Each structure stands twice: as C-alpha cells, then as structure tokens.
C-alpha cells in the first residue's frame, strides 16, 4: 500500500525545469527589481513636441466646429414664467400668492416659433437656484421602500417625511414630498397639440428601482403639503413623472423631461401654453422655465463640448507656434543620448 502511494505521488509531481529556464527567470526578476528591463524611452526633441501640438490642434479644431454645428442644429424656445404668471397685486409678495390655495394659479403663455421644429419636440421644465444636491435632501429617501413598498419599514433616513398620523408614508422622504407640480397644456391656433408623456423615464429605473406592486399610501396627507400628489391606484413604476423627479440633479440649475410634442412646428406658429403655476420657488429665490427643444445626432443643445474642443485646439496651435519661435531664436544642441542606446542594447 505504501509503495502504491509513493509511486502515485512521484507520477503526479511535475518534472524539474531545465536549468537555463530557471536562470532566465531569475535574471528577468533581478532586472525587474533593479529597474534594468528594456523600456521605451523617447527623447522629446523640439521638432517632435511642436509636431504633436500641431497635430492636436488640426484634429481638435475641426471636431469642435462639427460638434458646435450639431449643437446649434438643435432649436430651443426658453420661457421664464415664474415672474410673469404672478398677478400684479401680488408682485411684491409672491410667497403669499403661491401659498394661498384660494387664489387661482392658471396662467397663459405664448411662444412664437422662429424656425422649423421637427417632431419629436421635447418639453422640459427648468429650475434654477434649486439645490437638489444638498446632502440631507439627497439622503431623504428609501430605495428599498420604492421597490418593495410598505413591507419595508426601515425608513429612518426619510425623516421628517417618514410617517404621518401614525402611518407610514409611501413614498417617503423629502425628494418625493417636494415633487414638481406645475402642469402644462399646449395648443396651436386653438387646436390642442398632441403631447406624449410615455417613456420619459429611464427604462432601467422603471423596471428595477420602482416596484410594480408598490402604490402610494398616506402621501401628502400631513399638515404641510409639499408638491404634487400621486395617484394611489397607479403603481410607482407607471408614474413616470415621479420617477423623473426622483433622479436628483448634481447642479443647482437643472432640467427634467416633462413630455414630447408629436407634431412638427412651422416658423410663425404661436404655441399657446396653459399652465398651472403651483410650485413654490419664491421662498428661496428660485426660477422656473419652460423649454421646447429639438435634438440633433449629438443630443440637445449644449455648446460646451464644441467650445472645449475649439479652445484646446487653438491653445495647442498657439503653444506649438510659441515653441517654434523660441526654438528658431535660441536653438539648443541636442544632448548626448548614447546612454539610452546602451541601456536598450544591454
């Protein structure tokens, strides 16, 4: 029995490696530890540096013009309505106007189309000076409750909107409580425009972050009402305006998608917007804007990327010209790089 075990052990043992392989590996390990392995060590001559900067400029500037042109192809109509939609007698005290539920909040705005706008035309609302990135505000939510509903009870992070009248709030937290509640209706020449509010939220959010069997419960039933109310008969996964709002912004000025106009708008058309000016931005000097925007192959209108490419390209060409003039005025002899060749050959 012992002989069989010994024979099987000797059979499974790997054969000894040749001595030249062991010496090669030990030599490579020694060179690695002593930083003597062959390496690429380019010598940056004035000509190579100038060439690199010129190439960067010649590549970046055309890309910048193309990107900027694509951004300008997207047409936008921006209308700030928070000031104009306050009655004249409340101009000096806007807060009392928006907090008084007995005062009608309906308002009509007229947007003139200057250029042809091809459907779909995206409808955004924009809020300025609104710090959705505040730490306490961002943490005041329960992702597990949004997914599983009332059965998830660990919602202490939602304070002060965790419960009301001794019952849990679904959805809880300050983000849900402060949901945007202005509404918009669009018409052209007394004909109502077709507006779609489907698929305005991310598909991943609808399917994986908001439960299909989670319904609003005890929401906006407290003494202090924040923003919009939710339909208690519709699951959270189907209330897309709420899903859009729950994706908090990182900046103090942000836009959120409201819907899409499914008809083309021609130059000279006047879009009549009947809105309800419900949302309170007056207590913190915020602003509200309505945006109609088309899109290009690059997305919506945003000149930042194109301007960045142009600035980097122009700076690269300017630097290359400066280096070229300095090199022509005060040329310097190249240093001896024989040490580099020796290290590569060894």
N, C-alpha and C positions, 0 to 999 in steps of 0.2 A: 504493500500500500504506500509506503513511504517512497519507494522508488518511482511509482507512477506519478506521485505528486511532484517529485523533483524533476522528472522528465517533462511534465506539462509546464512547469514554471520556466524551464530552460527553453522550451519551444515558444512560449509567449513573449519572452524577453526580446526586445529589439536588438538587432545586430549592432555591434560597435561601429561608430562612424569613422571613416578614414581620418588619418592624422592631418592631411592637408586641408580638409574641411574645417576641422577644429581650429587650426592655426589661422585660417582665413577669417573665421568668425571672431576669434579673439582679437585679430588685428583690426577688423572693422569696428569692433566695440571700443578698442583703445582709441582709434581715430575719432570716433564719435564723442567719446568722453573728453578728449583733448581738443575738440573742435578743429580737426585736421582733415575732415572729409572734403572731397572735391565739391565746390559750390560755384554757382554763377555769381560773379562779382563785376557787374557792368561799371564801366568808367563813364561818368556823366560829363561828356565834353560840351563846350558851349554850343556847338552845332547840333548835337542831339537834343539838348534841352530846348533850344529855340524851335527845332522841328516839332517836338512833342506839343509845345504850347500852340504853335500854328495849326497843327492838325486838330487839336481840341477846339480851337476857335472855328475852323472851317466846318467841323462836324456839328457843333452845338448851335451855331447861329441859324443854319437852315432848319434844324429841328425846332428851334424856338419860333421861327416865323410860321412854320406849319402848325405847330401847337396853338399859337396865338390866333391864327386864322380859323382854326377849328373851333376855338372858344368863342370867337366873335360871330361865328355862324349860328350859334345858339341865341335866340331872341328872347329878351326878358321885358316884362312890364312889372314895375315895382310901385306899389301904392301904400304909403303910410296912412293908416286910417284912425289910429287911436286918438288923435287930437281933433280931427275934423268931425268925428262921429259923436262928439260931446256937445249937447245943446249949449247955446250961447249963455244962458243964465247960470250954467254950471262950469264955465271955463275956468273960473277962479277956484273952484272946489271940485275937482274931478273925482276925488275919492268918495265924496258923499253921493255923487251921481251913480257910480258903479256899484256901490254897496246898498243902494236903496232899490229893493225889488219892485216897488210900486211905479218906478219911472221906466217907461218903455225904452228898450235898448236897440230897437231896429234902426238901421241906417242904410242909405243907398249911395253907392259909389259908381262912377262912370269911368271906364278905362278905354281909351282910344287906341286902336291897333295901328301902328305905323308901318309894319312890314308883314308880309305873308307869314303866317304861323301855321305850320303843318301839324296835324294831329299825330300822335297824342300830345296835348299841351298839359304840362304838369302844373298842378296847383300846390303852392307851398304857403304856409304861414311862417313868418319870421319873428322871433322875439329877441330883442336887444337888451343888454344890461340885466340878463337873467342868469344867475349863477347856478345852473344845474349841476355843476361840478363841485359844489360845496360838500365837504366830507360827510356831514351829518345828513344832508339831503340824499346823497348817493346811497348811503348805508340804510336808509329808512325804507326797507322793502324786504320781502321774504320770497326768494326764488322758489323754495320748496313749496310754499303755500300756493304760489301761482300755478304750480304743476300738479299739486295733489289736493288742494282745497282745504276745507275746514278741518279735516282729519289731522293736518299738520298743525300742532299747537305751539311749537317753539318759535314765537314771533316777537320776542322782546326787542329785536332790532327795529321793529316798526314804530316804536314809541315816537311821538304821542298818539299816533293813529293806529293803535293795536286793537282796541276794543271800544265799544260804545254801548251804554246802557246795560253793562254786564255781559254783552255778547261779543264774540269775535267779529272783526271786520274782514271781509274778503272782497277785493284785495286790500291788504293793509299797507300802511306806510305813507310818508309824505309825498312821494312821487305820484302814486295813484291818486291821493287826495287832491293834489293840485293840478289835475289833468285839464288841458286846454279845452274850453267850452264855447268859443266863438263858432258860429255856423255861417256858411256862405251858400247862396243860390245864384246861379248865373243865367243870364238871358241875353239875346241879341235880337233887336228890333221886335220886342215883345214876344219873341219865341224862346222858350226855355232851351238852354243848351244841354246836351247830353253829357252828364258827368258820371264817371265811374269811380267808385270808392273801393273796388275789389283789388286784391293783390297789391296793396300799398305797403304792407309789412313784409319783412323778410320771411321766406318760406321756412328757414331753419327756426326762427322764433315761433312761428305759428305751430309747427309740428313738434318741437322739442322743449319749449320753455313755458308754454301756456297750456294747461290741461284741457282736454276736450270734454271732460265731465266736471269742470270747475265753473261754478256760477257765482256771480256777485251776491254777497249776502251782507246785510246790515251796512251797506255802503252809503256814505253821505247822509247818515241819519242822525248825526250829532248836532250839537247846538251851533257849531261853526262849520259852515259849508265851504268847501274849498273850490273845486272846479266842476267839471262835468259829472253827470250821473251816468251809471251804466245800466243796461237793460238786464234785469235779474233773470230773464228767461233765455238769454243767449249766453253760451259758454264763452269764457275768456279767449279761447283760441279763435273764435269767429269775430271778435270785436277788434278789428284791425286798427282803428284809430287809437284805441287804448294801447295796443302793442307798440305802435309807432311812438307814442308818448313815453312809454316805459324805457325806451332806449335812450338813456341820459346823454346829453351832449358834453363834450370836453371843454367847450369855449363858451364865453358869456353871450355871444351872438350866434344863433343857430336857426336853421330852417328844418321844418318837418313836413313830410308829404301829406297833403290833405286829400288829393284825388287827381283825376285826369279828365280833361275835356276831350271828347272823342270826335270833335268836328274841327275842320280847318277854319281859321280866321283870316279874312282878307283885309288888305290895307283900307283904312277908313271905317271899318266896323267899330261900333261902340258896344262894349260889353257892360251890361248893367249888373252890378253886384248888389244883391240884397243880403245884408249881413246883420247878425246879432252881436252887438258889442258887449259881451258878458264878462270877458276875462279881465281880472284886475291886475294891471301892470302899473297903475298910477301910484300905488303905495310905495314903490321902490324906484320910481322914475324910469320905468321900462318903456319900451316902444313895441308896437305891433305893426307888422307889414304884411300885405298880401302880394304874392308873386305869381305871375303866369310865365312859364318858361318852356321853350322847346329844348331839344337836345341834339347834339351832333355825335359823330363817331367817338368823340372823346368824352362825352357826357354833357353835363350842364355848363353854363357859362362861368368860367373861372380863369382869369388871366395869369394867375400866379405861376403856374408851371411854365408857360411860354416866356414870361418875363424873366424867370430864373435862368432858363436856357440862354436867353439873349445876353443877360448880364455876365454869366460865366464865360460864354463865347467871346464877348467883347473884351472882358478882362484878360482872357488868355492871349488874344492877339496883341493887346496893349503891352502885356508883360513880355511877350516874345520880341516886340519891336524895341522895347527898352533894353532888353538883354543884348539884342543885335547891335544897337548903337554903342552900348558900353563895351562890347567885345571889339568893335571896329575902332573905337577911340583908344582903348587901353588893352590891346591884345596881350595875353599871357601865354608863355610857353607851357606845353603840356608837361606834366610831371612824369618821372620815370616809373612805369608800371611793370617793370621786369619782375618785381617781387610777386605780382599777381600771376604771371605766367609760370613762374617756378612752382608756386603753390598748386596750380592746376595740374601741372605735369607730374607732381610728386604723388 
